[in-house]
Amino acid sequence: MNVEEKLALLKRNTQEIITEEELRKLLQTKKKPAVYLGTSVTGSPHIGYFVWVTKMADFMKAGFKVKVLLADIHGALDKTPWPLLEKRYEYYNIIIPAIFESIGADLNKLELIKGSDFQLKKDYMFDVLKLSTFVTVHDATRAASEVVKMGDSPKLAGLLYPLMQSIDEEYLKVDVQYGGVDQRKILVFARENLPKLGYKPRVEFMTPLIPGLTASGKMSSSEKGSKIDLLDDEKTVNDRLNAAYCPEKQVENNGVLAFLKHVIMTHKADKGQQLTIERPEKFGGPLTFKTYEEIERAYTDGKLHPMDLKKAAAKEINALLAPIRAKFTGKEQLIREAYPE
């Protein structure tokens, strides 16, 4: 795979790269660059995680060292209760590799790193304190605003979050930091502030957030029915898809189509597979699609009904979740301890 082929692979389903020119130069000059994504050990992971895991698999194919930070300290800064922190980390340490395995990624190319293993060391904490003398409260608040749950009475912890996320780039020895577009303010903050410590700015890479399954478009635990957790059973998945907001002929804010685009059809295209949507003969019989674009066109033309789309999506999602559920067989106690009611 040459530089342009690698760049095209990385750019698919991507919203923004700061900057593309720097990424191209990195691909031209470094044999095995490194990328990281941090996931804070807060709520239970949901199917939206497949978006970033899919993109990390693209980085693997493009020859990158791929690092996933299981950010336990960040979890505490973002209101995960301290007594739950270690159990949440244990949960993530099982479920994140299981997502990669579910899509067929090579786990030998994945490095998982626990945040507290390096973030509590003297040199790291010195850099956090040093950076805090350069950064204003306003800038730290702005950077954290779309990621950290600040609330009506923000804690000081929320202001430390973007400082640490920026410094992670240096201590993880990476060339690229990747996150959802909701991370943009923190990623720009990192580029602007790391040089104040004498460290180079990194390439910042973002993919879109896919809509949830309700009309609001949010994928949140606070909104019932908006998301599917990775350990939800088949019936729950089917029920959630059946009730999903999926207006006929409408692409915008359609979480079902978005998941097909960014996850299901991306993997099928890579494997040379097609998506078959089963329908009774009286409704025209089965439909087969090679690309997401074909699905979207059929949907907007009214040739593909929302219920048929939902049923096909539910089947594909259940297939992705089956091996993840299997990893947690016999681990019910860990689940209860990590996420007590």
Secondary structure, DSSP 8 states (H G I E B T S, - for coil): --HHHHHHHHHTT--EEETHHHHHHHHHH-SS-EEEEEEES-S--BTTHHHHHHHHHHHHHTT-EEEEEEEHHHHHHTT--GGGHHHHHHHHHHHHHHHHHHTT--GGGEEEEETHHHHTSHHHHHHHHHHHTTS-HHHHHHHHTTTS---SS--THHHHHHHHHHHHHHHTT-SEEEEEGGGHHHHHHHHHHGGGGT----EEEEE-----SSTT----TTSTTS--BTT--HHHHHHHHHTS---TT--TT-HHHHHIIIIIHHHHHHHT--EEE---GGGT--EEESSHHHHHHHHHTTSS-HHHHHHHHHHHHHHHHHHHHHHTTT-HHHHHHHS--
